[in-house]
Amino acid sequence: MAQVEIPKQWRDTVCAILASGDKKLIRWDPTGWKRYEATPGCLWAYEADDAFRAFLCGPCPTGCLREMDTPPGETYEFFFTFKRQTLYGKILLRTDRKRIVVFSAHLPLKGDKLSCDD
């Protein structure tokens, strides 16, 4: 299976939540936050939010649909640019479509391929 264009409805919803800046709606996975903080130049969550939005609102962003055990929702993984670095991102949109969980925003751990790249 190959990367797909991330669905516009998912992107628009996630971007609106990120734009709100509401920390009640945007939760970082603890492991994801530690990896983000360990990435050179990554200090503030709002900077990642802005980089996510720039990618997701851009023309034809692609990624891979991922199955997550918990919480319930729809998750996409993708590569995005942050401060001239390529980072790996993974965001879950909760089933209520009002909240997200950021699982990843860090340097790629598995090279330049996503889980759906062959």
C-alpha positions as MATLAB code, in Angstrom:
seq = 'MAQVEIPKQWRDTVCAILASGDKKLIRWDPTGWKRYEATPGCLWAYEADDAFRAFLCGPCPTGCLREMDTPPGETYEFFFTFKRQTLYGKILLRTDRKRIVVFSAHLPLKGDKLSCDD';
ca = [
       0.000    0.000    0.000;
       1.258    3.521   -0.754;
       0.709    6.942    0.727;
      -2.649    8.575    0.041;
      -3.866   12.135    0.048;
      -5.044   12.836    3.587;
      -8.819   13.450    3.375;
      -9.803   17.114    3.281;
     -12.498   16.758    5.941;
      -9.997   15.213    8.383;
      -7.408   17.894    7.584;
      -9.887   20.773    7.919;
     -11.111   19.498   11.286;
      -7.607   18.900   12.638;
      -6.412   22.305   11.386;
      -9.347   24.072   13.060;
      -8.551   22.361   16.363;
      -4.852   23.242   16.049;
      -5.720   26.850   15.162;
      -7.848   27.129   18.307;
      -4.774   26.571   20.480;
      -7.140   25.125   23.096;
      -5.110   22.721   25.233;
      -8.341   21.001   26.323;
      -8.784   19.928   22.694;
      -5.115   19.228   21.843;
      -3.482   16.490   23.891;
       0.085   15.321   23.428;
       0.941   11.686   24.059;
       3.634   11.702   26.808;
       6.123    9.689   24.730;
       5.452   11.877   21.709;
       6.045   15.016   23.777;
       9.391   13.672   25.097;
      10.537   12.873   21.562;
       9.444   16.330   20.364;
      11.353   18.040   23.187;
      14.458   15.968   22.354;
      14.402   17.153   18.726;
      16.886   20.016   18.148;
      15.102   23.372   17.931;
      11.772   22.048   19.219;
      10.678   23.825   22.370;
       7.086   24.970   22.182;
       3.963   23.018   21.268;
       2.449   25.955   19.363;
       5.376   25.830   16.932;
       4.556   22.222   16.107;
       0.877   23.160   15.802;
       1.797   25.832   13.241;
       4.014   23.414   11.288;
       1.283   20.758   11.283;
      -1.216   23.307    9.965;
       1.160   24.540    7.262;
       1.561   20.972    6.008;
      -2.067   19.876    6.354;
      -3.435   23.050    4.739;
      -0.960   22.841    1.877;
      -1.634   21.372   -1.549;
      -2.203   17.606   -1.587;
      -0.623   16.495    1.715;
      -0.043   12.752    1.759;
       0.407   10.196    4.489;
      -0.743    6.823    5.785;
      -3.873    5.855    7.649;
      -2.841    4.089   10.883;
      -4.696    1.765   13.203;
      -4.347    2.771   16.860;
      -5.434    0.651   19.809;
      -6.583    3.578   21.887;
      -8.124    6.084   22.015;
     -10.766    5.563   19.337;
     -10.423    7.792   16.312;
      -8.828    8.214   12.890;
      -5.040    8.536   12.736;
      -2.717    9.660    9.968;
       1.067    9.630    9.899;
       3.074   11.867    7.586;
       6.317   13.738    7.087;
       6.260   17.515    7.483;
       8.809   20.320    7.516;
       9.719   22.155   10.707;
      12.569   24.672   10.842;
      14.044   23.225    7.640;
      14.002   19.687    9.043;
      11.859   16.784    7.940;
       9.912   15.474   10.920;
       7.603   12.509   11.375;
       4.097   13.416   12.530;
       1.188   11.310   13.716;
      -2.154   12.786   14.800;
      -5.349   11.071   15.906;
      -8.711   12.794   15.455;
     -11.018   11.534   18.206;
     -14.377   10.042   17.197;
     -16.205   13.115   18.551;
     -14.256   15.108   15.883;
     -13.642   17.831   18.494;
     -10.326   16.690   20.005;
      -6.965   15.432   18.778;
      -4.041   13.489   20.190;
      -0.563   14.298   18.877;
       1.403   11.064   18.996;
       4.494   12.186   17.094;
       6.392   15.273   16.016;
      10.063   14.302   15.906;
      12.928   13.257   13.682;
      12.074   10.067   11.778;
      13.047    6.933   13.691;
      12.666    4.540   10.750;
      14.321    6.404    7.908;
      12.423    8.102    5.133;
       9.492    5.683    4.865;
       6.091    5.585    6.473;
       4.337    2.404    7.555;
       2.448    2.122    4.244;
       5.493    2.683    2.006;
       6.752   -0.513    0.406;
];
